[in-house]
């Protein structure tokens, strides 16, 4: 039986093996105890009969030497039987203790098994509950994302109509509209607020795409120096309206690298809009482009209030803002820098900040210089993007109360 169980051991469940061991322990306990008792009884009976037989044989023998030998033999047998009885008794005690320990270990294993079964049941219930909660959360998240996406698109549709109507009025009645006329002022306010809503809707849609990895990059080989310079020149009306000195500086004229132009434009525009918003009148914003170790570095430095050291990483998190009396009036919803950082990381780059309170901040975009298998875009193609850049600038700078 033991050999049979040993061969089948890998295929026998733990519960069956424990039950088998427990049953075998009880069975062996009964067998050995009964065997020892029967042996002792038989030995006692044998001793009694043997003693009587030897004693009677010794009395019938007249020869003293033979009688003495028989008595000696009887004493030796009695001694051997007593020794065997003692050994059997000792073996019985040892075996009894061993079987008791085996039974105790089996009981403990049974308790552990029952406890593990209960824990598995509890764990399964928790797993089922977590799976149900996860499915519900996923379903609610999908519904929420679907609602936000549809709402954003539904809001963008009338906004596009409003902005298009304002542009049509400005183009058709440009001769009738005067710079200081109340109608012109109201149209400008309408357009500015429409741009603000449009920017918020675009940011919400971009966040949704980033969360679900639906952001696609259209990499082109471009002269990034030209792109940054054109964006900087496009926002000069805003810096001038706030009395801020805007400077563009570069150490090289051409740095051709593969980028998604739209996304890099949004990154630079976000950094510039923050710099213009938080720099007081009379301050300075410096945009610098340089090349080092096969990387391009784009820095936007301002002379604004600065950012406390303990909050410098906080600004790149979603919906996180640095609260201060100097910046509160210019705060948005706290997602622009988060999106900008994600866009830079899509280019295998990084976005960092260095700042001191009351001394300004500098945001640094670091991008690897690489190319893709296509011809570099020439300057004529980039010039055709001028109107699109102006529109993007107006949207990004819509919360600065002067529209270029």
VENNOR-V597577 format. One record per pair of residues at least 6 apart in sequence whose C-alpha atoms are under 6 Angstrom apart, sorted by the first residue. I is the first residue (numbers start at 1). J is the second residue. D is the distance in whole Angstrom. If there is no record, write none. Layout:
I|J|D / I|J|D
//
This chain:
22|106|6 / 58|67|5 / 152|201|5 / 192|398|5 / 195|395|5 / 195|398|6 / 196|398|5 / 199|395|6 / 209|215|5 / 217|260|6 / 218|260|5 / 219|258|6 / 219|259|5 / 219|260|5 / 220|258|5 / 220|259|5 / 221|257|5 / 221|258|4 / 221|371|6 / 221|376|5 / 222|256|5 / 222|257|6 / 222|376|6 / 222|377|5 / 223|254|6 / 223|255|5 / 223|256|4 / 224|255|6 / 237|404|6 / 242|281|6 / 243|281|5 / 243|282|5 / 244|281|6 / 244|282|5 / 244|283|5 / 244|284|5 / 245|284|5 / 246|285|5 / 247|286|5 / 248|286|6 / 248|287|5 / 249|288|5 / 250|288|5 / 250|289|5 / 250|290|6 / 251|290|6 / 257|369|5 / 257|370|5 / 257|371|5 / 258|370|6 / 258|371|5 / 267|340|5 / 273|397|6 / 275|302|6 / 278|304|5 / 279|303|6 / 279|304|4 / 283|303|6 / 284|302|6 / 284|303|6 / 285|301|6 / 285|302|4 / 286|300|6 / 286|301|5 / 287|299|6 / 287|300|5 / 288|298|6 / 288|299|5 / 289|297|6 / 289|298|5 / 290|296|6 / 290|297|5 / 294|369|6 / 295|367|6 / 295|368|4 / 295|369|5 / 296|366|6 / 296|367|5 / 297|365|6 / 297|366|5 / 298|364|6 / 298|365|5 / 299|363|5 / 299|364|4 / 300|362|5 / 300|363|5 / 301|361|6 / 301|362|4 / 302|360|5 / 302|361|6 / 303|359|6 / 303|360|4 / 304|360|4 / 305|357|6 / 305|358|4 / 305|360|5 / 306|355|6 / 306|356|5 / 306|357|4 / 306|358|5 / 306|359|6 / 306|360|4 / 306|361|5 / 307|355|6 / 307|357|6 / 308|357|6 / 315|321|6 / 316|337|5 / 316|338|5 / 317|338|6 / 318|334|6 / 318|335|5 / 318|338|6 / 319|333|6 / 319|334|4 / 319|335|6 / 320|334|5 / 321|334|6 / 341|351|6 / 344|350|6 / 349|366|5 / 349|367|4 / 350|365|6 / 350|366|5 / 351|364|6 / 351|365|5 / 352|363|6 / 352|364|5 / 353|362|6 / 353|363|4 / 354|361|6 / 354|362|5 / 355|361|4
//
